[in-house]
C-alpha cells in the first residue's frame, strides 16, 4: 500500500507541473507595476507579448517609463520592436543566477536572434558580473560596451519566466540607424517574388487584389503567401475555372486585416478573420501550434507557416506551404444535374447520373521547417568582458508545447485509478 501511495503522490506532483507549464502572461505580470506601463504597452503594440507568452523559459529585461520614453520618442514602431526583441533572453535568469555566471561572463541568445534578421552576433547579449556586485549588459558584437546594468528583480515564476529591470536599452550596432521603409512604401510584389511566391504575386496583380492589399497597409496587414510549389500540388483546383469574384475571394482569404506575426498566430485560440470575411463564420481560419511550428486550418485543408518574409509593424508577410482553400468555395461538391427523360420511349428507364467526387483536400507538404537561426557562441568578445572568459548560454527556444489541460486530465484519471486500487487492496 505504501508503494501505491508514493505513486499517487508522484502523479499528483506531475499534474501540478502540467498546470504551471506555459501558464505565464507577461502583460498581466507587469500590470501591477505602473513604472513599466510604457514598456508593457509597447510589448502589446509590437505583439512581442504573444511571442513571450508562447515560450516556456524566458527572461524579460524591462525598462522603466523614463528609459522607455527615451527609446520610443525617437524611433518608429518597427525599430522599437527590434530593440525590445533584444531585451527578451531565451534563458532563465534571476538576481542570484546573474552573480553565479561561470567565469563571470556569458553570451546569451535573445528573441532578436530567432527572427533571422540579426547578422553575425547582433542577436546575442553579453552579461558580465562586474566588480562590486554590479552586473552589466551589452551587445555581443565585438567592441561593444556594457551600456546597461542590472537594477533590480521585478518578478519571477521559477524556472519559467523572470522579469528583471535594467537601466537602459541594449543597442546593437546599426539597430537604430537604418529603419525600414514605411508601410506605404513597401513593394509587395518584389518581396513576394524574392521569397519564391511569383505565382501568387502575379495573381494579385492580374486580379486587382494587390490594390486591396496596398490600401490596408497602414492600418495593419498580414499576407499569407503560398510558395510556387504550392500551386503545383495535387488537389489545388484549376483557378482558370473560377469566376473573377471567386478568384478575388480566394486571394483576399490569404490576408488578415491586422498585424499578426507568427508569434501571435502561435497563441491564437479563436477563429481568425481574413480580408474575405464578410460575416460571422465566413471565410475565416483557425491556427494550431506545436513548439515553433504553426499550422493554419480552413475546414478543407491545412497549411504550415514556413517562413517570415517581413515583420515590420504594422505589416507582416509570411510564406505558407499550401494554398488555403476556403470552405465557402471548396467545401461542398456541386449537386448533379437532373437527368433528361428520353421522349422516344413510352416507359423510359431512369438515367443514372454518377455523383461527382468531392473536391479533394490540398495535402500538407512534408517539407521540413526552415533552418533555425544559429545559436552557437558567436565569435569575438565584447570590449568590456573579461578576456577569454565567455560562455554561451543555450536555451531550448523551440520546446514542444504540451497541453496542460490534456495532461492534467490524464494524470487525474491515473491518480483516481491508483487510489481505487489502494482502497480495494
C-alpha positions in Angstrom: 0.0 0.0 0.0 2.9 2.4 0.8 4.2 1.9 -2.8 0.7 2.8 -4.2 0.6 6.0 -2.0 4.0 7.1 -3.2 2.9 6.6 -6.8 -0.2 8.6 -6.2 1.9 11.4 -4.7 4.2 11.4 -7.7 1.3 11.6 -10.2 -0.3 14.4 -8.2 3.0 16.4 -8.3 3.3 15.8 -12.1 -0.2 17.2 -12.5 0.8 20.4 -10.7 3.8 20.7 -13.0 1.5 20.3 -16.0 -0.8 23.0 -14.8 2.0 25.5 -14.4 3.6 24.8 -17.8 3.4 27.8 -20.2 1.0 29.5 -17.8 2.7 32.9 -17.7 1.2 36.1 -19.1 3.8 38.9 -19.3 1.1 41.6 -19.7 -0.7 40.5 -16.6 2.6 40.2 -14.7 3.5 43.8 -15.4 0.1 45.4 -14.8 0.8 45.6 -11.1 3.9 47.7 -11.8 2.9 51.2 -13.1 6.6 52.1 -13.5 6.7 49.7 -16.5 3.4 50.8 -18.1 5.0 52.2 -21.3 7.2 49.1 -21.7 4.2 46.9 -21.2 2.2 48.9 -23.7 4.9 48.6 -26.4 5.1 44.8 -25.8 1.4 44.7 -26.7 1.7 47.0 -29.7 4.6 45.1 -31.2 2.9 41.7 -30.5 6.0 40.7 -28.6 3.8 39.8 -25.6 2.4 36.9 -27.7 5.8 35.6 -28.5 6.9 35.8 -24.9 3.8 34.0 -23.7 4.3 31.2 -26.2 7.8 30.4 -24.8 8.4 28.1 -21.9 11.7 29.5 -20.5 12.4 33.2 -20.8 13.8 36.3 -19.1 12.4 39.8 -19.9 14.8 42.8 -19.3 12.3 45.5 -18.5 12.8 49.3 -18.9 11.1 51.8 -16.6 9.0 54.6 -18.1 11.9 57.0 -18.2 14.2 54.7 -20.2 11.3 53.5 -22.4 10.3 57.1 -23.3 13.9 57.9 -24.4 13.8 55.0 -26.8 10.2 55.3 -28.1 10.2 59.1 -28.7 12.9 58.9 -31.3 12.0 55.8 -33.3 9.1 54.1 -35.3 7.3 51.1 -34.0 9.2 48.7 -36.3 12.6 49.8 -34.8 11.2 49.7 -31.3 10.3 46.1 -31.8 13.8 45.2 -32.8 15.2 47.0 -29.7 12.7 45.2 -27.4 13.4 41.8 -29.0 17.0 42.2 -27.8 15.7 42.5 -24.3 14.0 39.1 -24.3 16.5 36.4 -23.3 15.8 32.8 -24.1 17.0 31.5 -20.8 16.0 31.9 -17.1 18.0 34.5 -15.0 17.1 35.8 -11.6 19.2 38.0 -9.3 21.0 35.0 -7.8 21.9 33.5 -11.2 23.3 36.8 -12.5 26.0 36.6 -9.8 26.8 33.0 -10.4 27.7 33.1 -14.1 30.6 30.7 -14.9 33.8 32.6 -15.5 31.9 35.8 -14.8 30.6 36.4 -18.3 28.2 34.8 -20.8 26.8 35.5 -24.3 23.1 34.6 -24.3 20.6 34.2 -27.1 17.7 36.7 -27.5 14.4 36.8 -29.3 16.0 39.1 -31.9 18.3 36.2 -33.0 15.3 34.0 -33.8 14.0 36.4 -36.4 16.7 35.6 -38.9 17.3 39.3 -39.3 20.2 39.6 -36.9 23.5 39.2 -38.8 26.6 38.0 -37.0 26.5 38.4 -33.2 23.7 41.1 -33.2 21.1 38.7 -31.8 23.2 37.9 -28.7 23.6 39.8 -25.4 26.7 39.9 -23.2 26.0 39.6 -19.5 29.0 40.2 -17.3 29.3 40.0 -13.5 31.3 43.2 -12.7 33.2 44.0 -9.5 31.3 45.5 -6.6 28.2 43.4 -7.1 27.2 45.1 -10.4 26.1 43.2 -13.5 26.5 44.8 -16.9 24.6 44.2 -20.1 25.6 45.0 -23.7 25.6 43.8 -27.3 27.6 40.7 -28.1 29.1 42.4 -31.2 32.9 42.8 -30.9 33.9 46.1 -29.5 30.5 46.8 -27.9 30.4 48.3 -24.4 28.3 47.3 -21.4 25.9 50.3 -21.6 23.2 48.9 -19.3 23.3 47.5 -15.9 21.1 45.3 -13.7 18.9 47.4 -11.4 16.6 45.0 -9.5 14.5 41.9 -9.7 10.8 42.5 -10.5 9.0 39.2 -10.6 9.7 35.5 -11.2 7.8 32.3 -11.8 10.7 29.8 -11.3 12.0 28.5 -13.6 9.6 29.6 -16.3 9.8 33.4 -16.6 11.8 36.1 -14.9 11.4 39.9 -15.2 14.5 42.0 -14.3 14.9 45.7 -14.6 17.9 47.1 -16.4 19.0 50.8 -16.6 19.0 51.4 -20.3 18.2 49.7 -23.7 20.8 47.3 -25.2 21.7 48.7 -28.6 23.4 46.5 -31.1 25.4 48.3 -33.9 23.1 49.5 -36.7 20.0 48.6 -34.8 18.6 52.1 -34.7 20.3 53.8 -37.7 18.6 52.1 -40.6 14.8 52.0 -40.1 12.9 50.0 -42.7 10.7 51.9 -45.2 7.2 52.9 -44.2 4.3 50.6 -44.9 3.1 52.8 -47.8 6.5 52.5 -49.5 6.6 48.7 -49.4 6.9 46.9 -52.7 4.7 43.8 -52.0 5.2 42.0 -55.3 9.0 42.4 -55.2 9.1 41.0 -51.7 6.9 38.0 -52.7 8.9 37.3 -55.8 12.2 37.3 -53.9 10.6 34.9 -51.4 9.7 32.3 -54.1 6.0 33.3 -54.4 6.0 34.6 -58.0 2.7 32.8 -58.9 0.9 34.3 -56.0 2.3 37.8 -56.8 1.2 37.5 -60.4 -2.3 36.6 -59.4 -2.5 39.6 -57.1 -1.6 41.9 -60.0 -3.9 40.3 -62.6 -6.9 40.2 -60.3 -6.5 43.7 -58.9 -6.4 42.4 -55.3 -2.9 44.0 -54.9 -4.7 47.4 -54.6 -6.8 46.0 -51.8 -3.7 44.8 -50.0 -2.0 48.2 -50.5 -5.0 50.1 -49.2 -4.8 48.1 -45.9 -1.1 48.5 -45.3 -1.2 51.5 -42.9 -4.0 50.1 -40.8 -2.4 46.6 -40.4 -2.0 43.7 -42.8 -0.7 40.2 -42.7 -0.1 38.3 -46.0 -0.1 34.5 -46.1 1.7 33.8 -49.4 1.7 30.3 -50.8 5.1 29.4 -52.5 5.2 28.5 -56.1 5.3 24.7 -55.4 2.0 25.0 -53.5 0.2 25.9 -56.7 1.5 22.7 -58.4 0.4 20.3 -55.6 -2.3 17.7 -56.2 -5.7 18.8 -55.2 -5.3 22.5 -56.0 -8.3 23.5 -58.2 -7.9 24.9 -61.7 -8.1 28.6 -61.0 -9.0 29.3 -64.6 -12.3 27.7 -64.0 -13.2 30.1 -61.1 -15.2 33.2 -61.7 -13.5 36.6 -61.2 -15.3 37.0 -57.9 -14.2 33.6 -56.6 -10.5 34.4 -57.5 -10.8 37.7 -55.6 -12.3 35.9 -52.6 -9.6 33.3 -52.7 -6.8 35.9 -52.8 -8.4 38.0 -50.1 -8.6 34.9 -48.0 -4.8 34.8 -48.0 -4.5 38.1 -46.0 -5.5 39.2 -42.5 -6.7 42.8 -41.8 -4.4 43.1 -38.8 -0.7 43.0 -38.0 -0.4 39.3 -37.0 3.2 38.0 -36.9 4.0 34.3 -36.4 4.3 34.7 -32.6 0.7 35.9 -32.4 -0.5 33.1 -34.6 1.0 30.7 -32.1 -1.2 31.9 -29.4 -4.4 32.3 -31.4 -7.3 30.4 -29.9 -10.4 31.8 -31.7 -11.3 32.0 -35.4 -9.2 34.4 -37.4 -10.9 36.8 -39.8 -9.4 37.4 -43.3 -9.9 40.2 -45.8 -12.5 38.0 -47.4 -14.6 37.7 -44.2 -18.0 39.2 -44.8 -20.0 37.9 -41.9 -19.9 35.7 -38.8 -18.1 32.4 -39.5 -17.4 33.3 -43.2 -14.0 32.9 -44.8 -12.1 32.6 -41.5 -9.2 30.5 -40.4 -8.0 28.7 -37.3 -4.4 28.1 -36.1 -2.7 25.4 -34.1 0.9 25.3 -32.9 3.4 22.7 -31.7 6.7 24.2 -30.5 7.7 26.8 -33.0 5.5 25.4 -35.8 2.2 26.9 -36.8 -0.5 25.3 -38.9 -3.4 27.1 -40.5 -6.7 25.3 -41.0 -9.5 26.2 -43.4 -12.1 23.4 -42.9 -11.0 21.9 -46.2 -7.2 21.6 -45.7 -4.3 22.9 -43.8 -1.0 24.7 -44.4 2.2 25.2 -42.4 3.6 28.6 -41.9 7.1 28.2 -43.4 9.0 31.5 -43.1 8.8 35.2 -42.2 9.5 37.4 -45.2 8.8 40.7 -43.4 8.0 41.6 -39.8 7.8 45.3 -39.7 4.8 46.6 -37.7 2.1 47.2 -38.9 2.9 44.7 -41.8 3.8 41.0 -41.7 4.4 38.8 -44.7 4.6 35.0 -44.1 5.1 32.2 -46.6 3.0 29.1 -46.4 3.4 25.6 -47.8 -0.1 25.1 -49.3 -2.8 27.1 -51.0 -5.6 28.0 -48.4 -8.9 26.6 -49.8 -11.9 28.3 -48.0 -14.7 26.0 -47.1 -17.2 28.6 -48.6 -15.7 27.9 -52.1 -14.4 24.4 -52.0 -16.1 22.7 -49.0 -19.0 21.2 -50.9 -19.4 19.3 -54.2 -21.9 20.7 -56.8 -25.2 18.7 -57.0 -25.6 16.6 -60.2 -27.8 18.0 -62.9 -31.3 16.2 -63.2 -31.4 13.5 -65.9 -33.4 14.3 -69.0 -36.2 11.8 -69.8 -36.0 10.4 -73.4 -39.0 11.4 -75.5 -39.0 8.4 -77.8 -39.6 5.7 -75.2 -43.1 5.4 -73.6 -41.6 3.8 -70.5 -38.1 5.1 -70.1 -35.8 3.7 -67.6 -34.3 6.2 -65.2 -30.9 7.5 -66.4 -28.2 7.0 -63.7 -26.0 10.1 -63.4 -22.8 9.4 -61.5 -22.3 11.7 -58.4 -19.3 13.8 -58.8 -16.5 13.1 -56.4 -16.0 15.8 -53.7 -13.2 18.2 -54.2 -10.0 16.7 -52.7 -8.3 18.4 -49.9 -5.0 20.0 -50.6 -2.4 17.9 -48.9 0.0 19.5 -46.4 3.5 19.2 -47.9 6.0 17.4 -45.8 8.7 19.9 -46.3 10.9 20.4 -43.3 10.8 23.6 -41.3 13.3 26.3 -42.3 16.6 26.0 -40.5 16.7 27.7 -37.2 19.0 30.7 -36.7 22.4 30.0 -35.3 22.6 29.6 -31.5 26.2 28.8 -31.1 28.6 31.1 -29.2 29.4 34.0 -31.6 33.0 34.8 -32.1 34.6 37.9 -30.7 34.3 39.1 -27.1 32.8 42.5 -26.2 35.3 45.1 -25.1 34.1 45.2 -21.5 34.0 41.5 -21.0 37.0 39.7 -19.3 39.3 38.4 -22.0 38.8 34.8 -23.0 36.1 34.2 -20.4 32.9 33.6 -22.3 30.2 31.0 -22.0 27.4 30.6 -24.5 24.0 30.3 -22.9 21.8 27.9 -24.9 18.1 27.8 -24.3 15.6 25.4 -25.8 13.7 28.2 -27.6 11.6 25.7 -29.5 10.4 23.3 -26.8 7.4 21.3 -27.8 4.3 22.6 -26.1 2.5 20.0 -24.1 -1.2 20.7 -23.5 -1.5 21.2 -19.8 -5.3 20.5 -19.6 -5.0 17.3 -21.5 -2.0 16.1 -19.4 -3.8 17.1 -16.2 -6.9 15.1 -17.2 -4.8 12.0 -17.9 -2.9 12.3 -14.6 -6.1 12.8 -12.6 -7.6 9.7 -14.2 -4.5 7.7 -13.4 -4.5 9.1 -9.8 -8.1 8.0 -9.3 -7.3 4.6 -10.6 -4.3 4.3 -8.2 -6.4 5.5 -5.2 -9.2 3.0 -6.1 -6.6 0.2 -6.2 -5.3 1.2 -2.8 -8.6 1.1 -1.1 -9.7 -2.1 -2.9 -6.5 -3.8 -1.7 
